Amino acid sequence: MRHVVLTTEDDFEGWREAARALASSRIPAEQVSWRVSGASGDLFGGGDASALPPARPFPVPKAFLALAETAILHSDPERFALLYALLLRLREQPGLIGDSADPLLRRL
């Protein structure tokens, strides 16, 4: 299990950097735990940034980035994991971002 600890509740850049590194190594969404530093129940302290694999760039739809920047601001504690799961799916199906009937996309 990979544990990612973000600095704040709306740490988009931290999420993006971690998600890019994990996705470029194809780490499955169910093997990643997302937390916010100092949040109640934060059992993993400040996290271990060195545990992240090196990131390799890959394309994602611009609409996903806009969605992610907005969704990060929501209070749902699962938002980081949901966005990461969608990111992994978009690597294989870039057109998914336009599917308004997709349950994960609708939830976000």
Secondary structure by P-SEA (a helix, b strand, c coil): cbbbbbccccaaaaaaaaaaaaaaaccccccbbbbccccccccccccccccccbbbbbbccaaaaaaaaaaaaccccaaaaaaaaaaaaaaacccccccccccccccc
